[in-house]
Amino acid sequence: MTRPGPGSRLVGMGLASRLVLNNLLVILAGAGTVLVTALLVGPAVFEAHLHSVGLVPDQLVQEHLARAFDESILVSLGVGVVIAGVTAAAISWLVAKRLAAPVADAAHVASRLADGRLDARVVDPQMGPEFTTLTSSVNQLAHRLETTEQTRRQLTGELAHQLRTPIASISATVEAVREGVLPTDEETLDTLTQQSHRLSRLVDDLEVVSRAQERQLLLNPEPVAIADLVEAAVAAHRERFRIAGVSLSSTVAPRTPAVAVDPDRIQEVLGNLLDNALRHTPSGGTVAVAAHPFKGGKKPNAVIEVQDSGRGFPEGDAERIFARFEKATDSTGSGLGLTIARAIVEAHHGSLTAHSDGPGQGARFIVTIPASSQRSPE
C-alpha cells in the first residue's frame, strides 16, 4: 500500500488557505534569513565599532558584551518577527479571502450552468483586468449557452409543427391503402413520393441553416465577377419565369467590383431569392436583378438587388420574413429559403435585407458582399 505524498495533504485546502500558507512560509524564510545574518554580521560590526572609538575592554568584558549583544538581537528580532508574522498573517488572510471569493463565485456559476440554470451570471468583483476578463468570459459563455438553448427549443417546436403535416399525410395514405380505401395506383404513389420529398427537402434545408448560422458552413471562396453570378442565376431560372408569364431581366453596372465567394453558395442565395420572387409575383409581373458597386463604407462592396412587382409585405415585416418557417399561407415552400439565403450571405461577411412599400407594392431584396482584394478573371 503506497503512502500519500506530501502534496496530497494540500489537495483539500482552499485557495485562501493556500495563499496564507505561502505567505507564512515567505515570512518564516525572511525572518530566518534576517536572524542568521544579524548573528553572523552583528557581533563583528559591534566589535569594530568599539575599536573605532578607542574602547578595548578585557576578555571577560568582551564576553559579557558579546553575550548581551546576541541576546538583545535574538529578543528584539524574535519579538519583531512574531508581531510581523501575526500582522502579515491577518492581512494575508483578508487578501486571500478577497481573492478567493470571485474565483469561488465563478466556479459556482459554472456549476449552475452545468446543471442547466443558464440564467446564472458572474458579478465583476472590480479587482483588476484579470478578474474582469474571467467574468466577461464566463458571462459570454453563459449567454451563448442560453441563446443556443432558446434556439434549440424554438427549432424543436417549429420542426415538430412542420413535420406533422407530411407525416400525417403519409400515415393517412398508408392506412387508407391498407384498408382498401385507396388503390395502389400511380396517384397514390405520387402522393407518398411528394410527401417524402418534402420531408427530405426540409431536413436538408434545416442542415444548411444550422451549419450557416453556427458558422460551420464549408465555403470554397474564389474571385468571381458579379456579372457571371447574375447571368448564371438568370439563365437557370429564365424558362420557369417564361412559363409563369413573369418577365425576368438583369443589369450589371460598370465597375461593379468582383467578390471572393463560393459561387455555388451564392447561386443558392440568388436561386432562393428568384424562387421567392416568382412565387409572389403574378403572371404579367416583372422581376429585375441588378448589380452595382456601393462605396458607402470603409471598403467597397458589391450589391445585388432582386426586385419584383408582386404582393410585397408590410414595412414592419422586413425582418420577420427571414425567420425560420415564416411563409405565406398559400406558399408551397418550406419557409426556409430566405433564412438560408441570409445565413449564407452572412457567412460571406455580407448582409441580406428586404424592403417593401407595403402589400401589393412589390418587394426588393438587397445582397451586399465585400469586394474582393483580387481581380476576377475576365
Protein Blocks (a to p, Z undefined) as FASTA:
>chain_A
ZZddfklmmmmpcfklmmmmmmmmmmmmmmmmmmmmmmmmmmmmmmmmmmmnopacdfkl
mmmmmmmmmmmmmmmmmmmmmmmmmmmmmmmmmmmmmmmmmmmmmmmmmmmmmnopakbc
cddehnajklmmmmmmmmmmmmmmmmmmmmmmmmmmmmmmmmmmmmmmmmmmmmmmmnom
accdfklmmmmmmmmmmmmmmmmmmmmmmmmmnopaccddddddfklmmmmmmmmmmmmm
mmnopacdddddehiacddddfklmmmmmmmmmmmmmmmpcehiacdddddddfkbmbdc
dddddddfbebpafklmmmmmpghiacfkbcbeolmmmmmmmmmmmnopacddddebehi
apaddddddddfbdcdZZ
